[in-house]
Amino acid sequence: MLSAYNEKLRKYLIDNHYMETLAFHTIPGSTIIDRFGYRECPRQ
């Protein structure tokens, strides 16, 4: 699953040990866009 993410997001998940548990973690869409460089979905 990690291979589907870009380098910045992958590093964030590994560094914070999010992938080591079964706990569910959320990351706001604005963080995904601003911090990790993903594109915003087109507005309808």
PQR file of N, CA, C, O and H, with PARSE charges and radii, in Angstrom:
ATOM      1  N   MET A   1       0.820  -1.185   0.000 -0.4000 1.5000
ATOM      2  CA  MET A   1       0.000   0.000   0.000 -0.0000 2.0000
ATOM      3  C   MET A   1       0.869   1.256   0.000  0.5500 1.7000
ATOM      4  O   MET A   1       0.522   2.246  -0.644 -0.5500 1.4000
ATOM      5  N   LEU A   2       1.974   1.227   0.702 -0.4000 1.5000
ATOM      6  CA  LEU A   2       2.847   2.406   0.747 -0.0000 2.0000
ATOM      7  C   LEU A   2       3.352   2.810  -0.628  0.5500 1.7000
ATOM      8  O   LEU A   2       3.598   3.991  -0.875 -0.5500 1.4000
ATOM      9  H   LEU A   2       2.256   0.422   1.225  0.4000 1.0000
ATOM     10  N   SER A   3       3.505   1.862  -1.509 -0.4000 1.5000
ATOM     11  CA  SER A   3       4.039   2.179  -2.839 -0.0000 2.0000
ATOM     12  C   SER A   3       3.082   3.061  -3.644  0.5500 1.7000
ATOM     13  O   SER A   3       3.493   3.676  -4.628 -0.5500 1.4000
ATOM     14  H   SER A   3       3.305   0.903  -1.308  0.4000 1.0000
ATOM     15  N   ALA A   4       1.822   3.129  -3.240 -0.4000 1.5000
ATOM     16  CA  ALA A   4       0.845   3.971  -3.943 -0.0000 2.0000
ATOM     17  C   ALA A   4       0.972   5.447  -3.558  0.5500 1.7000
ATOM     18  O   ALA A   4       0.414   6.311  -4.233 -0.5500 1.4000
ATOM     19  H   ALA A   4       1.488   2.629  -2.441  0.4000 1.0000
ATOM     20  N   TYR A   5       1.697   5.739  -2.480 -0.4000 1.5000
ATOM     21  CA  TYR A   5       1.827   7.103  -1.981 -0.0000 2.0000
ATOM     22  C   TYR A   5       3.123   7.741  -2.453  0.5500 1.7000
ATOM     23  O   TYR A   5       4.089   7.047  -2.771 -0.5500 1.4000
ATOM     24  H   TYR A   5       2.151   5.037  -1.931  0.4000 1.0000
ATOM     25  N   ASN A   6       3.137   9.086  -2.498 -0.4000 1.5000
ATOM     26  CA  ASN A   6       4.374   9.751  -2.890 -0.0000 2.0000
ATOM     27  C   ASN A   6       5.387   9.714  -1.740  0.5500 1.7000
ATOM     28  O   ASN A   6       5.050   9.329  -0.620 -0.5500 1.4000
ATOM     29  H   ASN A   6       2.353   9.650  -2.239  0.4000 1.0000
ATOM     30  N   GLU A   7       6.609  10.112  -2.021 -0.4000 1.5000
ATOM     31  CA  GLU A   7       7.714  10.010  -1.062 -0.0000 2.0000
ATOM     32  C   GLU A   7       7.436  10.747   0.250  0.5500 1.7000
ATOM     33  O   GLU A   7       7.702  10.209   1.325 -0.5500 1.4000
ATOM     34  H   GLU A   7       6.883  10.425  -2.931  0.4000 1.0000
ATOM     35  N   LYS A   8       6.905  11.971   0.176 -0.4000 1.5000
ATOM     36  CA  LYS A   8       6.658  12.765   1.387 -0.0000 2.0000
ATOM     37  C   LYS A   8       5.638  12.098   2.300  0.5500 1.7000
ATOM     38  O   LYS A   8       5.845  12.010   3.510 -0.5500 1.4000
ATOM     39  H   LYS A   8       6.689  12.408  -0.697  0.4000 1.0000
ATOM     40  N   LEU A   9       4.547  11.633   1.725 -0.4000 1.5000
ATOM     41  CA  LEU A   9       3.505  10.992   2.526 -0.0000 2.0000
ATOM     42  C   LEU A   9       4.001   9.667   3.089  0.5500 1.7000
ATOM     43  O   LEU A   9       3.740   9.347   4.249 -0.5500 1.4000
ATOM     44  H   LEU A   9       4.379  11.705   0.742  0.4000 1.0000
ATOM     45  N   ARG A  10       4.702   8.909   2.286 -0.4000 1.5000
ATOM     46  CA  ARG A  10       5.265   7.630   2.736 -0.0000 2.0000
ATOM     47  C   ARG A  10       6.171   7.844   3.944  0.5500 1.7000
ATOM     48  O   ARG A  10       6.068   7.118   4.933 -0.5500 1.4000
ATOM     49  H   ARG A  10       4.914   9.169   1.343  0.4000 1.0000
ATOM     50  N   LYS A  11       7.063   8.843   3.868 -0.4000 1.5000
ATOM     51  CA  LYS A  11       7.992   9.141   4.969 -0.0000 2.0000
ATOM     52  C   LYS A  11       7.225   9.555   6.223  0.5500 1.7000
ATOM     53  O   LYS A  11       7.560   9.124   7.326 -0.5500 1.4000
ATOM     54  H   LYS A  11       7.146   9.432   3.064  0.4000 1.0000
ATOM     55  N   TYR A  12       6.200  10.386   6.057 -0.4000 1.5000
ATOM     56  CA  TYR A  12       5.382  10.833   7.187 -0.0000 2.0000
ATOM     57  C   TYR A  12       4.731   9.638   7.884  0.5500 1.7000
ATOM     58  O   TYR A  12       4.753   9.554   9.112 -0.5500 1.4000
ATOM     59  H   TYR A  12       5.928  10.736   5.161  0.4000 1.0000
ATOM     60  N   LEU A  13       4.158   8.724   7.123 -0.4000 1.5000
ATOM     61  CA  LEU A  13       3.490   7.556   7.693 -0.0000 2.0000
ATOM     62  C   LEU A  13       4.460   6.636   8.417  0.5500 1.7000
ATOM     63  O   LEU A  13       4.147   6.114   9.487 -0.5500 1.4000
ATOM     64  H   LEU A  13       4.140   8.792   6.125  0.4000 1.0000
ATOM     65  N   ILE A  14       5.630   6.439   7.837 -0.4000 1.5000
ATOM     66  CA  ILE A  14       6.626   5.559   8.447 -0.0000 2.0000
ATOM     67  C   ILE A  14       7.237   6.212   9.686  0.5500 1.7000
ATOM     68  O   ILE A  14       7.365   5.571  10.729 -0.5500 1.4000
ATOM     69  H   ILE A  14       5.884   6.863   6.968  0.4000 1.0000
ATOM     70  N   ASP A  15       7.613   7.483   9.572 -0.4000 1.5000
ATOM     71  CA  ASP A  15       8.243   8.188  10.701 -0.0000 2.0000
ATOM     72  C   ASP A  15       7.335   8.267  11.921  0.5500 1.7000
ATOM     73  O   ASP A  15       7.816   8.243  13.054 -0.5500 1.4000
ATOM     74  H   ASP A  15       7.510   8.004   8.725  0.4000 1.0000
ATOM     75  N   ASN A  16       6.028   8.361  11.702 -0.4000 1.5000
ATOM     76  CA  ASN A  16       5.072   8.466  12.803 -0.0000 2.0000
ATOM     77  C   ASN A  16       4.458   7.125  13.194  0.5500 1.7000
ATOM     78  O   ASN A  16       3.533   7.074  14.005 -0.5500 1.4000
ATOM     79  H   ASN A  16       5.637   8.380  10.782  0.4000 1.0000
ATOM     80  N   HIS A  17       4.972   6.045  12.619 -0.4000 1.5000
ATOM     81  CA  HIS A  17       4.586   4.665  12.965 -0.0000 2.0000
ATOM     82  C   HIS A  17       3.102   4.370  12.726  0.5500 1.7000
ATOM     83  O   HIS A  17       2.531   3.501  13.385 -0.5500 1.4000
ATOM     84  H   HIS A  17       5.723   6.086  11.961  0.4000 1.0000
ATOM     85  N   TYR A  18       2.480   5.082  11.794 -0.4000 1.5000
ATOM     86  CA  TYR A  18       1.070   4.869  11.517 -0.0000 2.0000
ATOM     87  C   TYR A  18       0.790   3.512  10.890  0.5500 1.7000
ATOM     88  O   TYR A  18      -0.307   2.975  11.043 -0.5500 1.4000
ATOM     89  H   TYR A  18       2.944   5.788  11.258  0.4000 1.0000
ATOM     90  N   MET A  19       1.751   2.959  10.198 -0.4000 1.5000
ATOM     91  CA  MET A  19       1.520   1.694   9.511 -0.0000 2.0000
ATOM     92  C   MET A  19       1.831   0.479  10.380  0.5500 1.7000
ATOM     93  O   MET A  19       1.728  -0.656   9.916 -0.5500 1.4000
ATOM     94  H   MET A  19       2.642   3.394  10.074  0.4000 1.0000
ATOM     95  N   GLU A  20       2.205   0.707  11.627 -0.4000 1.5000
ATOM     96  CA  GLU A  20       2.580  -0.393  12.506 -0.0000 2.0000
ATOM     97  C   GLU A  20       1.438  -0.912  13.374  0.5500 1.7000
ATOM     98  O   GLU A  20       1.597  -1.901  14.090 -0.5500 1.4000
ATOM     99  H   GLU A  20       2.288   1.630  12.004  0.4000 1.0000
ATOM    100  N   THR A  21       0.298  -0.252  13.310 -0.4000 1.5000
ATOM    101  CA  THR A  21      -0.846  -0.686  14.108 -0.0000 2.0000
ATOM    102  C   THR A  21      -2.072  -0.823  13.205  0.5500 1.7000
ATOM    103  O   THR A  21      -2.055  -0.426  12.040 -0.5500 1.4000
ATOM    104  H   THR A  21       0.168   0.551  12.729  0.4000 1.0000
ATOM    105  N   LEU A  22      -3.114  -1.384  13.762 -0.4000 1.5000
ATOM    106  CA  LEU A  22      -4.373  -1.497  13.038 -0.0000 2.0000
ATOM    107  C   LEU A  22      -5.285  -0.305  13.317  0.5500 1.7000
ATOM    108  O   LEU A  22      -6.407  -0.246  12.812 -0.5500 1.4000
ATOM    109  H   LEU A  22      -3.128  -1.707  14.709  0.4000 1.0000
ATOM    110  N   ALA A  23      -4.804   0.646  14.121 -0.4000 1.5000
ATOM    111  CA  ALA A  23      -5.608   1.832  14.439 -0.0000 2.0000
ATOM    112  C   ALA A  23      -5.855   2.640  13.166  0.5500 1.7000
ATOM    113  O   ALA A  23      -5.028   2.657  12.254 -0.5500 1.4000
ATOM    114  H   ALA A  23      -3.893   0.599  14.531  0.4000 1.0000
ATOM    115  N   PHE A  24      -6.995   3.301  13.124 -0.4000 1.5000
ATOM    116  CA  PHE A  24      -7.368   4.119  11.977 -0.0000 2.0000
ATOM    117  C   PHE A  24      -6.937   5.561  12.232  0.5500 1.7000
ATOM    118  O   PHE A  24      -7.280   6.141  13.262 -0.5500 1.4000
ATOM    119  H   PHE A  24      -7.666   3.288  13.865  0.4000 1.0000
ATOM    120  N   HIS A  25      -6.194   6.132  11.305 -0.4000 1.5000
ATOM    121  CA  HIS A  25      -5.728   7.509  11.416 -0.0000 2.0000
ATOM    122  C   HIS A  25      -6.264   8.300  10.230  0.5500 1.7000
ATOM    123  O   HIS A  25      -6.331   7.789   9.112 -0.5500 1.4000
ATOM    124  H   HIS A  25      -5.915   5.661  10.468  0.4000 1.0000
ATOM    125  N   THR A  26      -6.640   9.535  10.478 -0.4000 1.5000
ATOM    126  CA  THR A  26      -7.127  10.389   9.398 -0.0000 2.0000
ATOM    127  C   THR A  26      -6.144  11.521   9.138  0.5500 1.7000
ATOM    128  O   THR A  26      -5.457  11.989  10.046 -0.5500 1.4000
ATOM    129  H   THR A  26      -6.585   9.950  11.386  0.4000 1.0000
ATOM    130  N   ILE A  27      -6.090  11.947   7.899 -0.4000 1.5000
ATOM    131  CA  ILE A  27      -5.310  13.114   7.500 -0.0000 2.0000
ATOM    132  C   ILE A  27      -6.252  13.973   6.671  0.5500 1.7000
ATOM    133  O   ILE A  27      -6.778  13.510   5.659 -0.5500 1.4000
ATOM    134  H   ILE A  27      -6.648  11.567   7.161  0.4000 1.0000
ATOM    135  N   PRO A  28      -6.475  15.217   7.082 -0.5600 1.5000
ATOM    136  CA  PRO A  28      -7.403  16.072   6.323  0.2800 2.0000
ATOM    137  C   PRO A  28      -6.962  16.255   4.871  0.5500 1.7000
ATOM    138  O   PRO A  28      -5.769  16.258   4.566 -0.5500 1.4000
ATOM    139  N   GLY A  29      -7.935  16.405   3.991 -0.4000 1.5000
ATOM    140  CA  GLY A  29      -7.639  16.610   2.577 -0.0000 2.0000
ATOM    141  C   GLY A  29      -6.752  17.813   2.337  0.5500 1.7000
ATOM    142  O   GLY A  29      -5.882  17.779   1.467 -0.5500 1.4000
ATOM    143  H   GLY A  29      -8.904  16.403   4.238  0.4000 1.0000
ATOM    144  N   SER A  30      -6.962  18.886   3.104 -0.4000 1.5000
ATOM    145  CA  SER A  30      -6.136  20.086   2.939 -0.0000 2.0000
ATOM    146  C   SER A  30      -4.675  19.795   3.259  0.5500 1.7000
ATOM    147  O   SER A  30      -3.782  20.367   2.634 -0.5500 1.4000
ATOM    148  H   SER A  30      -7.669  18.913   3.811  0.4000 1.0000
ATOM    149  N   THR A  31      -4.420  18.922   4.215 -0.4000 1.5000
ATOM    150  CA  THR A  31      -3.046  18.534   4.551 -0.0000 2.0000
ATOM    151  C   THR A  31      -2.437  17.708   3.428  0.5500 1.7000
ATOM    152  O   THR A  31      -1.273  17.898   3.074 -0.5500 1.4000
ATOM    153  H   THR A  31      -5.145  18.457   4.722  0.4000 1.0000
ATOM    154  N   ILE A  32      -3.214  16.800   2.870 -0.4000 1.5000
ATOM    155  CA  ILE A  32      -2.742  15.982   1.752 -0.0000 2.0000
ATOM    156  C   ILE A  32      -2.337  16.875   0.577  0.5500 1.7000
ATOM    157  O   ILE A  32      -1.339  16.618  -0.096 -0.5500 1.4000
ATOM    158  H   ILE A  32      -4.160  16.646   3.156  0.4000 1.0000
ATOM    159  N   ILE A  33      -3.118  17.915   0.344 -0.4000 1.5000
ATOM    160  CA  ILE A  33      -2.844  18.833  -0.766 -0.0000 2.0000
ATOM    161  C   ILE A  33      -1.659  19.740  -0.443  0.5500 1.7000
ATOM    162  O   ILE A  33      -0.706  19.822  -1.217 -0.5500 1.4000
ATOM    163  H   ILE A  33      -3.929  18.124   0.891  0.4000 1.0000
ATOM    164  N   ASP A  34      -1.721  20.419   0.698 -0.4000 1.5000
ATOM    165  CA  ASP A  34      -0.722  21.436   1.030 -0.0000 2.0000
ATOM    166  C   ASP A  34       0.629  20.857   1.440  0.5500 1.7000
ATOM    167  O   ASP A  34       1.673  21.341   1.003 -0.5500 1.4000
ATOM    168  H   ASP A  34      -2.496  20.352   1.327  0.4000 1.0000
ATOM    169  N   ARG A  35       0.610  19.844   2.259 -0.4000 1.5000
ATOM    170  CA  ARG A  35       1.865  19.325   2.815 -0.0000 2.0000
ATOM    171  C   ARG A  35       2.523  18.257   1.940  0.5500 1.7000
ATOM    172  O   ARG A  35       3.749  18.176   1.860 -0.5500 1.4000
ATOM    173  H   ARG A  35      -0.238  19.450   2.614  0.4000 1.0000
ATOM    174  N   PHE A  36       1.697  17.441   1.289 -0.4000 1.5000
ATOM    175  CA  PHE A  36       2.244  16.306   0.555 -0.0000 2.0000
ATOM    176  C   PHE A  36       2.178  16.460  -0.957  0.5500 1.7000
ATOM    177  O   PHE A  36       2.635  15.578  -1.685 -0.5500 1.4000
ATOM    178  H   PHE A  36       0.701  17.507   1.354  0.4000 1.0000
ATOM    179  N   GLY A  37       1.622  17.556  -1.440 -0.4000 1.5000
ATOM    180  CA  GLY A  37       1.695  17.872  -2.857 -0.0000 2.0000
ATOM    181  C   GLY A  37       0.717  17.175  -3.777  0.5500 1.7000
ATOM    182  O   GLY A  37       0.919  17.164  -4.992 -0.5500 1.4000
ATOM    183  H   GLY A  37       1.250  18.272  -0.849  0.4000 1.0000
ATOM    184  N   TYR A  38      -0.337  16.593  -3.232 -0.4000 1.5000
ATOM    185  CA  TYR A  38      -1.337  15.974  -4.097 -0.0000 2.0000
ATOM    186  C   TYR A  38      -2.242  17.053  -4.689  0.5500 1.7000
ATOM    187  O   TYR A  38      -2.422  18.114  -4.092 -0.5500 1.4000
ATOM    188  H   TYR A  38      -0.501  16.603  -2.246  0.4000 1.0000
ATOM    189  N   ARG A  39      -2.804  16.783  -5.850 -0.4000 1.5000
ATOM    190  CA  ARG A  39      -3.680  17.743  -6.523 -0.0000 2.0000
ATOM    191  C   ARG A  39      -5.068  17.752  -5.898  0.5500 1.7000
ATOM    192  O   ARG A  39      -5.565  16.723  -5.442 -0.5500 1.4000
ATOM    193  H   ARG A  39      -2.658  15.921  -6.335  0.4000 1.0000
ATOM    194  N   GLU A  40      -5.675  18.907  -5.884 -0.4000 1.5000
ATOM    195  CA  GLU A  40      -7.050  19.053  -5.426 -0.0000 2.0000
ATOM    196  C   GLU A  40      -7.986  18.517  -6.494  0.5500 1.7000
ATOM    197  O   GLU A  40      -7.737  18.705  -7.685 -0.5500 1.4000
ATOM    198  H   GLU A  40      -5.271  19.743  -6.254  0.4000 1.0000
ATOM    199  N   CYS A  41      -9.052  17.857  -6.089 -0.4000 1.5000
ATOM    200  CA  CYS A  41     -10.053  17.376  -7.035 -0.0000 2.0000
ATOM    201  C   CYS A  41     -10.734  18.579  -7.686  0.5500 1.7000
ATOM    202  O   CYS A  41     -10.955  19.597  -7.031 -0.5500 1.4000
ATOM    203  H   CYS A  41      -9.255  17.705  -5.122  0.4000 1.0000
ATOM    204  N   PRO A  42     -11.068  18.464  -8.973 -0.5600 1.5000
ATOM    205  CA  PRO A  42     -11.764  19.557  -9.633  0.2800 2.0000
ATOM    206  C   PRO A  42     -13.116  19.823  -8.978  0.5500 1.7000
ATOM    207  O   PRO A  42     -13.821  18.897  -8.576 -0.5500 1.4000
ATOM    208  N   ARG A  43     -13.458  21.082  -8.880 -0.4000 1.5000
ATOM    209  CA  ARG A  43     -14.766  21.443  -8.299 -0.0000 2.0000
ATOM    210  C   ARG A  43     -15.851  21.193  -9.336  0.5500 1.7000
ATOM    211  O   ARG A  43     -15.628  21.371 -10.533 -0.5500 1.4000
ATOM    212  H   ARG A  43     -12.886  21.835  -9.206  0.4000 1.0000
ATOM    213  N   GLN A  44     -17.004  20.787  -8.883 -0.4000 1.5000
ATOM    214  CA  GLN A  44     -18.108  20.451  -9.782 -0.0000 2.0000
ATOM    215  C   GLN A  44     -19.017  21.630  -9.971  0.5500 1.7000
ATOM    216  O   GLN A  44     -20.006  21.537 -10.698 -0.5500 1.4000
ATOM    217  H   GLN A  44     -17.186  20.642  -7.911  0.4000 1.0000
TER
END
